[in-house]
Amino acid sequence: MMSELRIMAGVSALALVVGVVLWGRWQEQRQQRLARDLIPTSVHDPLLDEVSEVTVREEPKLGGNPASSDQGPVISAQAPDLRFEYDVVLRGHFTGNDVRRAIHQSRLMTQGLRWIGQHQGQWVDVTTQGAMSFEQCHALLPLVSRAGRISEARLTLFADEMRALASHLGATIEPGEMAQAVERAHQLDRFCEQVDIIVGINVHFSSIKSPLGSRLLKYLTQEGMVLGEDGGCHARAVDGQDRFTLIRQDGAPFLPLNLDHEPINAVTLLLEVVRVPDPVAVFREMFAVAERLALVLEGEVVDDQGERLGVRQCATIEKQLTQVMGTLEVQGIPPGSALARRFFS
């Protein structure tokens, strides 16, 4: 009898160990899938979002051949703007497919470029017009982004890359004036620091009434917000651009695995002022959502100091936003424009 009990106990222990191991592997695989979902893998150029439905170009990959691109509808592109871009001109006789092939062969590392040329007096994205012939192509590099301003060393490296690419095309290059580009980059960087403002509104919940993540997201869905791959909730315009975002105040992403078990103590609604066409209107919309959220889930709308945020404080913020909008307009970077989204991406 004791022998049978020992055998049964051993079998039960073995089953428990196997179950724990399988559970651990399942959890590990689930977390890996979640992590992959939360890390965006696509790269695109926001400046082209308003003028083209195709990506700027395929990044070169080791091995294989670049995909061919037959000439399709001529899609217009924005003309070079030397206030904000460094221009290297390639001169010769080549097609869009030739440029794509040269990008592939030269192992070009610089990203975020625009490749444009003129066709019948119209600016077009060269890399999307496979069979179209060009006598010159402009490779345009932004002088400033949120990663910082371009340096002279970086411009020199870019020009060297263009020389290597031109050799594959049998073309010559005409680099822009580097000293002037570096000075413009310095000026733009200082300007961007002044206007790159993110406005936040916090909603705090009491420790005993903090809603579960599932309940919070259910309400946000009713407000028209969607959970993004970055783990934040987004209010988006018809064209898919973000109007404002809601995140957990502790910075953790909303993970489906935890929504039914983890209470949310506080959230923050964020508005990137330069990236929306009418920051004042979007701020009012964001504040209204915060107030409704606090009312339904028994929270309180506060500022970064934990002070109650009301109509009077919002009026002051709206005045500041109006001033920022005016500054952007004067500099030729309207808020919410493709140019603004390119700089502040």
N, C-alpha and C positions, 0 to 999 in steps of 0.2 A: 504493500500500500504506500509506504514511504517512497519507494522507488518511483511509483507512478506519479506521486505528487511532485517529486523532484523533476521528473521529465516534463510534466505539465508546466511547472514553474519556469524551467529552462526555455521551453517553447514560447511561453508568454513573454519572457524577458527578451528573447531573440526577436519576436514580432514587434515589441516596443522599440527596440534599437533600430530595426529596419524602418519602422514607421517614422521615427525621428529623423533618420538620414534622408528618407524620401521627402519628408516635409521641408527639411532644410534646403535640399536641392530645388524643390519647387519654388520656395521663397526666393532663393538666389536668382533663379531664372526669371521670376516675375519682376524682381527689382531691376534686373538688367534690361528687361523690356521697357519698364517704366523710364529708366535712365535714358535709353535710346530715344524714347518718345519725347523726352523733355529737352533733348539737345537738337537744335535745328541743324539740318545738314545742307540746306540749299543756300546758295550765295547769289544775290541779285543786286542790281544797281538801282536804288530808288529814283535816281534822276530820270530813268527811262520809263518809270511806271506809268507816267501820264501820256507818253507818246508812242509806246510800243508794248505789245503783248508778248513779245519774245524776249528771252534772256539776252544779256549783252553779248556773251560768248561762252563757249564751253571752256572750262579751265583745262590746260594741257595735262594729259595723263601719260604715264610711262607705258610705252608699247602701244600697238594698235594704230589705226589711222583716224584722223579727225573726220567726224561725220560730214558728209557733203550737204550743201544747202543750195537747193535750186532756187532760181530767181522767182520770188513770189510777188505779192502786192508790195508796191513801194510805200513804206511807212516812214513818215517824216521824223526827223530828229532835231533836237535843239542845236542851234549854231554854236560854235566855240565861243566861250566867254572868258577872255584872258584876265578879267578881274578875279576869277575864282579858280581857273584851271591853268595848268602848265601844258603847253602845246608843243608836240614834236611832229613835224610834217614829213611824211614819206612821199617821195616823188618818183614816178616811174610809170609802167603800164602793167596793171594787174587787175584781177577780178576779186570779188569778195571771197570766193573759195581759195584764191591764192593767199589772201591775208590770213584766213583761218589756218591754212596749211603751214604758213610761216610761223604763226603763233605756236602751233603744235611742235614744229621742228626746233624752234629756238628755246623751248622749255621756259617760256616767259613766266617770271614769278610775280611781277607786279599785278595786283588786282585792283578792281574798282575803276578800270579804264573805260573811256568811251572811244569807239572807233568809228569816225564819221567821215563822209565825203559828200561831194555834190554831184547830183544827177539832174540834168536839165534845170539847173538853178535851184534845186531843192536839196536840203541837207538830209541825208539818210544814214542809217546804221550800216556800215560797210559789211559787217560780218553776217548780216541777215540777207544780203543780196548776192547770192552765190555766183550767178553768171554775169552780173553787171560789171562793166569795165570802169576803171577809175585811173586817172592820171596822178592823183594825189590823195592821201589819206591822212587825217589828223588823229593822232593818239593823244588823248586828253586825260591828264592826271589831276585830281582835286588837290588844291593847295592846303586845304584844312578839312579835318573831320574831328569827331569826338576823340579819336585816338591821338590828336595833336596836329600841329602844323608840320608841313613838309620841310625837310632840311636840305641844305645844299648838297650834302653827301648823298642823300636819297635821290635828289634830282640827277646827280652825276651818274649814279648807278642805273637809273631809269634810262638816261640817254645812251649808256653803254648797251643796255638790253635792246634798245631800238636799233642801234647799229648792227647788232647781231641779227636781229629780225630782218633788217633791210638787206643784209647779205643773202638771205634765203629768197627774198623777193627780187633781187637784182635791182634794188632801188637805192636812192640816196636819201639822206635825212637832213632836216633843217631844225635843230633844237632851238627852243625859245631862249631868251636871255635869262640866265639863271639868277644873276644878282637881283634883277628886278622881281623875279618870281619869289625869291626868298624874302624880300622886303614886303611884298604884298602878303605873303603868308604870315609874317609877323603881325601886320596890321589886322588881318582877318582874325587871327588867333585872339588878339586883345578884344576885338569887337565881339567875337563869339562868347568869350568869357562873361561879357556884360549881359548878353541877352539869352544865354542858354539856361533858362529857368524852368524848374519843375515845381509845380504847386501841389501840395499834399493836403488832404482832408482826412482826419482820423475818425473812426467810429469805435468807441470803447464799450465793451460789454461787462456787466458785473460778473464777479467770479462765480457766483452761484447761478447765474442765468446765461452763461456763455453758450451760444448755440453750437450744435455739432456742425461739422463741415458740410455734411449732406443737406442739412436744413438751410444753411446759409446759401449754398450753391443753388438749391431749388428756388429760393427767392430771387437770386441774381438772374436766373434764367427767365423768370417772369419779367424782370427789368430789361430783358433783351441782351444780357451779357453772356458771353461764352467762355468756357474754360479753354485756355490756349496750351500749346505744347510747352510753354515756359513755366507752367504751373500757376499762372495768374489768370484773372478773369478780365475780359476785354469788352468794352463797348465800342463797336465799330460802325463806321459810316457805310453807305451803300457801296462805295468803291472798295471796301475792305480795309481801309486805313483806320488805325486806332484813333478813337476820340479821347478816351481815357481808360485807365487800367485800375483794377482793384487787386491788391496783394495782401497777404498776411503781414501784420506789422512786425512780426519777428523775422520776416524774410524767408521763411520756409515755403516751399511750393504746396499747392493743393494737390495731394496725391490720392487717387481713387482708393488706394489700399487703406487709407486712414480716415476717410470722410465720415464713416459711420461710428467712429470710436473716439475721435479727438475733438474736444471743444475748442472753439476759436475765441480768444480773449479780446483781440483787437484787429481791425483791418485798416488799410490806408488806401485811399483813392488818389491816383496820380495823374496829373495833366502835364504833358510836355508841351509847353507854350508854343514853341517855334514850329511844331509839327502839325498844327491844326489850323484851318483857314480862319476861324473866328474864335480866338481863345476866350473872350469874355462870354460868349454864348455857351461854349462847352463847359466853362467853369460853373456857370449857373446850372446847367444840366447836371453836372457832377455833384454839386452841393444839394440839389433836389433829391438825387438818388441817395446820398448819404443821410439826409433827413428822413426819408421814407424807410430806409434800412434801420435806422435807430428807432423809429416809431414801431415798426413791426416786430423787431427782435429785442426791444427794450434796451437800447444802448444810448450813447450820448455822443454828439458830434463835437469834436475838440480840435484845437490846433496842435502844433508840435510841442508846445509848452503844457499841454493838458488843459488849457483854458477853453471854456465854452465858445464855440464858433457860431456867431449869429449874423443877422443881416447887416449890422453896422460894420463888423469886421470884414464881411464879404465885399461891401462897397469900397473899402480901402484897397482890397486886393484887386478888384476890377479896375480901379483907377491906375494901379501900377501896370496891369496887363495892357491897358490902352496905351500907356507910354511906351512899353516894349514893342507893341505893334507898330507904332509910329516910327520908332528907331529902325525897325526891320524894313519898313517900306522905304524910308529915306536911303538906305543902303542897297536897295534893289533886291532884297531877299524877302518877299512877302511871306508871312507865316502860313504854313500849310502847303507852300508851293513845292514843286519837285526839287528846286534848288535848295530850299530849307531842309527838306527831308534828306537830301544827299549830305549836306554838311553835318547835320545833327542825327546821324544814324549810328 
